[in-house]
Amino acid sequence: MSDVVILGVFVADTAYRADRQPRMGETILGRSFALGPGGKGSNQAVACAKAGADIAFVSRIGRDPFGDMAMAAWEGAGVDASAVERSDEATGAAYIFIDDATGDNAIIIAPGAAGGIDAGFVEAQADLIRGAKVFVTQLEQPMPAAVRALEIARDGGVTTVLNPAPAAKLPEGMLALCDWVTPNESEAEALTGVSVADLDGARAAGDALLAAGVAKGAVLTLGGQGALLHMADRSIHVPVFPAGPVVETTGAGDAFNGGFVAALAEGRDPEEAVRFGCATASISVTRAGTAPSMPSRAEIDALLAGS
């Protein structure tokens, strides 16, 4: 049994840096290319493990070089991958465009073998999920699997966290299965219809998420503005931590979620957990890549101690 169980997707990140994205039918010359491990669930698992948590990842990958890359990444970070199934389908991949001037990104995900994660696959891991302190999922694998996993975790008394990314319409009652929900600005607007252009908007969206049944609170990630912890009894803005120049924002949300969940599993107060998540993300954006950018526990503790 692991303290944290994460259900999600691994994809191989193919990252292209250029001055702009090509228009339809156009070919442009890029500045650089990188290949590395990615996928929201996998990135969060790596971030969580490197932040010091005992964590197991539940997913599907192929028996191919990209699948081998996944196994190596998890082994290096200390992620328990014994619940990952390998199939004859291809491992998923992601196209990532990175604006060379700003580090901002646009992404297309093709989940590959992870698209076969279904409710039955999740049921086979029910004991693992029920044995965790915290369970986490996102929306890159099929929705029915995410819903069933949240139901299993909730029935077992496990703290449940939904990172509703990428943005999608949720089934009725799904938010009521969540103790915590961690959208970014656009995801919060998609879920609530409330524009998140400032802190007032973020708080209004947080109120809407609580009204929709989220049990403990909403944590809205706000990019360079940090994060908002919004609960029934408090609403606290936590800024980013100065950690160095921004190199790439890809994976920053995953870094936040991994750090936040690691802190929750340690029994930290929600505000402390959000600060820990912000510190994790603040370090990650100073480095290129997604999983390779995730900081160690010692780095996170040092940044928090100096803040």
N, C-alpha and C positions, 0 to 999 in steps of 0.2 A: 504494500500500500504506500502511496505517496501523499504528501501534504497538499500538493496542487496537481490537478489533472486538467489538461487542456485538450479539447477536441478541435481540430482544424486541418488546414491544408498546408502541404509543402509544395512549392514550385521552384524551379530554377529561375533565378532572376537574370534576365539579359538586359543590361543597362546601357543605354546609349546617351552620351553627352553631345549636345549640339547647341547652336545659337537659337534654334527654333525647331518646331515640328514641321515636317514636310506637309504640303498641301496634297490633296488627293491627286494621284497621277504624277507627282513630282518626286524626284530623287535629290537629296542634298548630301553633302559631305559632313560627317560627324567629327567630333574632336577626340572621342575615346569610346572604348567599349569594355565592359566588364561582365564576367559571368560568375555567379555565386549563389549560395543558398538563400531562399526566400519563402514567401507565403506567410500570411498574417499569423496563423496558428503556430507555425514552426518558429517564426521570428519571436513571438511572445514566449514560446517555450525556452528558446535559447536565452532570451533576456532574463527570464525568471530564474533559470538555472544559474546563470552567471551572477545574478544578484544574491544567490545563496540559498535558494529554495530547493527542496526535494520535490522534483516534478516529473510526471509521466505524460507522454504525448500520445494521443490516439489519432491515427490517420491511416491513409493508404497511399502507397507509392509503387512505382514499377520496378521490375528487375532490369534496370538499365543504368547507364552512367550517371544520369541525374539522380536516380534513386540511391546509388552509391555515394554521391555527393551529400545527400541528406543524412545518411547513416553516419558519415564521417563528421558532419557538422554537429549532430546530436552527441556523438561520443566525445568530441572535443569540448563541448559545453557542459557535459554532465547530465544530459537529458536521458531519462529512461525511455527507450524506444521499443520495449518488448511488446507493447500493444499496437505497434504499427504493422499493418498487413502489406506484404509485397505481392503484386499481381503481375499478369502478363500485359496489362495495359501500360501505356507510356506514362511516365511521371509528368506532372504538369509543369508549365513554364509561364513566365510573365515577361511582357514587353514593358520596359520602363524608359520613358523619355525623361531626361534631366536637363533643365535649362542651365547652360554652362555659366550664365551670369549670376543667377539667383540661387541655384540648388533646388528649386521647386521641381515637381515631377507630375507626370501623367502616366497612368498604368493600365494595361490590359492583362487580365488573368485568364489562362486556360487551365482549369484544374486537373485535367487528365485523369489518372487513376483515382484521385480523391473525389471526382464526381460520382463515384460508385459508393460513397459513404451513405448508408441508408439507416433506417430505424433498426433493422435487424442487426446490422454491424454494431450499432451502439449498444443494443441489448446484450451482445456478447461481452461487453466491457462494463456491465452494470455494477458488478462487485467492486471493480477498480474505482468507478465514479463515486459510489456510495461510501467508499473508504477514505475519500479525500476530506481535507478541511475546506478547500476552495475548488470550485469547478468553473472553468472558463470556456466560452466558445465565441465564434464570430459567425459571419454569414457567407463565407466562401464555399463551404460544403453545402449540399442540399439542405433546404430549410427543415424538412421533416426530421432529419437526423439531429439538428440543433435543438429542436423542440423536445424531442424524446429524451435527449441527454439532460436537458434542463429539468424535465419532469422527474427523471431518475434521481438527479442530484437533490432536488427539492424534497422529494419523498424520503430521502436519506438524511435530511437535516444538514446538508452541505451548503455552505455559502455559495451562491450562484452569481456569476458575473457574465454579462453579455456585452461584447464589443460589437455594436451593430454596423459592421463594415464588411464589404461595401454596402452603401445605403440600399435598402430594399423595403418593400411593404411587408410588415410582420403579420402573422396570423393573429386572429382575435385571441387575447388572453396570454400571449407570449411574454409580454412585459411583466405580467403578474407572477411569472415564474422566476423573476430576477430580483436578487437583493440589490445588485448594483448594475447600472448600465453606463457605458463609457463612450458616448458618441463624440465626434468632432463637430465643428460648427454646421457643416452641410448635412451630416447625418442627423443631427438634432433637429434641424429644420425639416428634413424629410419625414421624421417620425412625428413631429408635433405641429408642423405648419407655421411655427414661430420663427421669424428671422433672427439669426444670432449674429448681429453686427456689432454688438457691444456687450458689456456685462449685464446691463438691464435685460437685453434680449436673451442672454444665456440663462439668467435667473427665471425668466418667464418660461423658457423651454424646460428648465428643470422642474418648475411647478407642474407643467403639463405631463412630464414623465412620471412624477410622483402620483398625479391624479389618475394616470393610466395603470397604476398598480405596482410600480417599482417599490420594493419593500423598504429599503434602507436609504438609498440616495442615488443621484445622478452625478457623474463626474464628467463634465464637458471639457474636452481638450481644445485649447484655443490657439494652437500654433505657437508663434513667438510671444504670445501673451500668457502662456502657462496653462493653467487649468482652473476650473471652478468646481469646488465641492459644494453640492446643493442637497441639503437634507431638510426634513420637516422643521428641525430646530436650529439650523444654522446654514449660512451660505458664505463660503470663504473662498476668496480668490488667492491662488498660489502662483506667484510669478515663476518664470524660468530662472535658472541659475547661470551666472556668467561662467562658461566653461571653455570659451575660445571661439574663433570665427566659424560661422556656419559653412560647412562643405556640402552637405546633402541632407535634405529633410526626409528622404525615403526611409521608412521604418521607424520614424520618431514616435508615431502613435503606438506601434508595437512595443517599442522600448518602454514607453510610459506604462502600458498595460502590464508588461512583464514585471516591472518594478513595483507597481501598485499592488499586484496580486501577491508577489513575494512578501511584501510588508504586511498585507492582510493575514497571510498564512502564519506570520510570526505573532499575530495578535495585536498589532499596532493599532492605535487610534486612527480613524479614517483620515483626519487631517495629516497626521504623520505619514500615512500610506500615500497620500496624494503628493506630499513633498518628496517622498522617496521616488515616486514615479516621475515627477518633474525633473529631479536630479538625474535619473537614469536617461531620460530623453535628452536633457541638455548636453550630456556627454556624447550621446549617439550622433547628434547632428554635426559634430565637429569632425566626423570621420566619413569616408566613403563606404557605400555598401549598406546592407540591411543587417543580416545576422552577424557579419564580421564587425559591425560597428558597436555591438552591444558591450557596455562596460562591465568590468568586474565589480564584485562587492567592495573591494578595497578602494576602487576609484570613486564609487558612489559615496561611501562613507567619508572619504577625504573631502569631496566637494561639499557635502552637507556640513561637515565640521568647520569648513572655512567660510560658510555663508553667514 
